[in-house]
Amino acid sequence: MNALNISPENLVQQFASDNYAGICPEAWAAMEEANRGHVSAYGEDPWTDRAANAFRDLFETDCDVFLVFNGTAANSLALASLSQSYHGVICSDTAHVETDECGAPEFFSNGSKLLVARAVDGKLSPESIHELAAKRQDIHYPKPRVVTITQSTETGTVYTADELHAISAASKAHGLSLHMDGSRFANACAHLGLSPAELTWKSGVDVLCFGGTKNGMAVGEAVLFFDHRLATDFDYRCKQAGQLASKMRFLAAPWAGLLESGAWLRNAQHANRCATYFAKQVAGIPNVSIVSPVDANTVFVEASDEILERVRQRGWKFYTFIGGAARFMFAWDADLARIDALVSDIRDCAR
Ligand SMILES: *Cc1c(COP(=O)(O)O)cnc(C)c1O
């Protein structure tokens, strides 16, 4: 028993979500270092400068950097800055902005409508962008203005550089800005072995929401504008939305810790490797199959309700909210022994 009287079995590693994990050592150490003495508030501190510069170094460009508390805010405020209330935002039907943000993108943009396309393997296609952008030209329909894609996607796939170029070309052909929900951006970089610059501004992405929480931080996402004009007054938008941290150094320091040490990439590489390791073993089990390609740190396992229920009864937690399959997510600290235990239980339960 620990001080909070939480029993040990409730602290054991689960793979229901990558945000079940704690804070990685590099982020934690930076927060501890930032916890010395007094500094100015609201981002006027050395840690915020240091984090912003670490982003500029990593992305090899002079981008504008804003730190907010979570991904819903990052996405919603970024999309609001790219659109007027009468505009439309093209996204896939599996997009977090559509399925998991409680209407925040529409709320913060004062009414921009999400224009939803059917995703294949979690991805938006250039064809669906053309279709939605050209569908209506009349005054009665919201004017398409932005495309948003998720990298890595909600189903664990990753857009290749070629796919990004094609999406960007389709967007530009219709005069649409391109936003990227990168709550698992690091996992995409790790999977493709390409630089953050190549996967964003060099591929035509205008704004990136870079996820820190699922990468090993306690809390925090960064909004990166690669075109200074689009960042105009974004600081006011954040403040109005309750997203300006007064003790900003504690959002900034873990970013400095992650980026300067390279942990952001190592964490993602480990998480991806664990997903692949798990998927390979589960693939050999009868009555169970892997749906959706495993590019990043997510694995979807399809099995009968009876099998999944038996796995649950053995104490494993997982969600089935996307298409009915069991989703397993691997975090920066995924433990191979726990993965082996899960595989072994799935094998037993599938008999
Ligand atoms: C987790 C996640 C977010 C961020 O969600 P918050 O709970 O608001 O931090 C955004 N997009 C995707 C695809 C996610 O998985």
PDBQT file of the ligand as one rigid body, heavy atoms in Angstrom, charges set to zero:
ROOT
HETATM    1  C1  LIG A 401      -5.368  12.438 -27.714  1.00  0.00    +0.000 C 
HETATM    2  C2  LIG A 401      -5.649  13.101 -28.999  1.00  0.00    +0.000 A 
HETATM    3  C3  LIG A 401      -5.808  14.499 -29.082  1.00  0.00    +0.000 A 
HETATM    4  C4  LIG A 401      -5.747  15.388 -27.863  1.00  0.00    +0.000 C 
HETATM    5  O1  LIG A 401      -6.787  15.188 -26.993  1.00  0.00    +0.000 OA
HETATM    6  P1  LIG A 401      -6.951  15.960 -25.607  1.00  0.00    +0.000 P 
HETATM    7  O2  LIG A 401      -7.616  14.988 -24.728  1.00  0.00    +0.000 OA
HETATM    8  O3  LIG A 401      -7.774  17.173 -25.872  1.00  0.00    +0.000 OA
HETATM    9  O4  LIG A 401      -5.573  16.353 -25.146  1.00  0.00    +0.000 OA
HETATM   10  C5  LIG A 401      -5.968  15.054 -30.331  1.00  0.00    +0.000 A 
HETATM   11  N1  LIG A 401      -6.003  14.300 -31.434  1.00  0.00    +0.000 NA
HETATM   12  C6  LIG A 401      -5.874  12.961 -31.405  1.00  0.00    +0.000 A 
HETATM   13  C7  LIG A 401      -5.906  12.184 -32.670  1.00  0.00    +0.000 C 
HETATM   14  C8  LIG A 401      -5.713  12.317 -30.180  1.00  0.00    +0.000 A 
HETATM   15  O5  LIG A 401      -5.591  10.981 -30.143  1.00  0.00    +0.000 OA
ENDROOT
TORSDOF 0
